[in-house]
Amino acid sequence: MLMSITGNRVWEKLSLYESAELVKSLHKCKHGKDVSDSRAKEIASLFAQAHEYFRSAEEAGQLVRPLILYYGAMALARGSVLFLDKGSTPAGTHGLKEEQWQDLNAQRTASSIRTGSSVTGLNFYASQCSSRSAGGK
C-alpha cells in the first residue's frame, strides 16, 4: 500500500494555498503587489486539484496510480509557478519537457537532490507573512 501522501505536515502547509483569499494575501506579501482575483482562484484551484489527485492516488490501483500522481505533481508545479513567479504563465502543454537533463545529473547526486524545495519556498512565505500580520516586521 502507498504511504500516506496527504496525511502529513507538507499537505497541512500546502492546503493553505487552496484558499484564494489566502493566496492573495501571501502573494502581496511576497511580491509587494496585488494578484488578480482570477489568478488567485486559478492558483487555489490548482493546489486543491493537486491535493485531490494525491488523495485519490492513495486508493488507486497500481496500474493507474502513477498517472494520478503525475497529474497531481503537474497541478502542484503549475500552482507553485503561478504563485512564485509574478508575471509568467506556464504553457498549458500536456506533458513534461526535458531540458539539459544530463547537466543536472552531472551537477548533483541523487542524495543531494531534495524534494519539496518549492514547498519550502511556499511555506517560507506563509510563515513570513503570518509573522508580519502578527505584529512582527
N, C-alpha and C positions, 0 to 999 in steps of 0.2 A: 504494500500500500504506500502511496505517496505521503511523504512527510507533510504535515500541515503547513500550507503556504500562507493562508490568510489569517491564521490564529496566532500571529506573532507581533512583536513590537514594531517591526517595519511597517506592517499594514495599519497598525494603530496610528502611526505618523502619516503615512500616505493617505489614509482615509480623510484627513483634514482637507485635502485638496479636492474632495468630492463636493465641497460647498463652494458655489460660485461667489458668494459674498466673502468668504474667507480667502479665496483666490484673489479677489480684487484687493483686499487689504494687504495680503502678503506681497502681491505684485507691486503695489505702490511703495511698500517698504523697501523692496529690493531695487526697483528701477527708478524710484522717485517720481513716478507719474502714474496716472490712472490707466487702467486697461478697460477696453470697451466691454459692455455687458455681454455681447455675443462671444467675444474671445474668452471671457471668464467662464461663460457657460460651456463653451467647447472644451476648455481645459478640464473643468469639473466633470463633464460627461466622459472624457477620455479616461480620467482616473477611476470613475465609477465603473466604466466598461472593463477596464483592466482588472479591477477588483473582482468583478463578476466572472470574468474569464478564469481567473486563478481559483476562485471558489468552485467553479464548475469542473476544473481540471482535477480537483481532489476526488471527485466522484466518478470521473470519466474512465472508460476502459483504456487499456494500454494502446490500442490502435489509434484512438483519436486524441489522447492526452497531449502528445507533442504539438499537434496542430492548435489545440486550445491554448496551450502555454505560449506558443508563438504569437497568436493574436493578442493575448494578454500582454506580452512583452512589447509588442508593437504599439498598442494603445498607451501603455505606460511610457514608452520612449517618446511618442508623439506629444503626449501631455506635458512631459518634462521639458521637451524642446520648446514648446509653445510658452511655457511658464518662464523658463530660464533665459530665453532669447527674446529681447524686447521688440524685434522688428520682423524677423523672418517667419515664414510659414513653411513647414516641411512639405515636400512634394507628396501628393496623395497617391503614391505608387503602391503597388501590391507586391511587396517583397523587400528583401534586403539587398543592398548593393555592396559589393566587396571592393574596397579601395585600399591599396597599399597594405594588404594583409601580411605579406612577407616582412615588411618593415616593422610592423607591430610585433610579430613573432621574434624578430631579431633583437628587438629592444627590451623585451620583457620575458620573464619566465612565467610559467603557469602559476607558480606560487606568489609572484609579485602582482598579478592582476587581481584586483579586488572587485567583487560585485557590489553593487549598491552605492557607488560613488555619487551618482546623481541623487540617490536617496539622501545621502549625507548632505549634499548641497541644498536640497529642498528642506530638509529638517533644520539646517542651519538658519535658513530664512524664517522658518516658523519660530524657532527659538529666539532669534534676534528680534523679530517683530513683537513677540509676546513680552519680552523684557522691556522693550521701548514703551509699549502701551501700558505696562505696569508701573511706569514712572522712571525707569532707568533709561539713559540715552547714551 
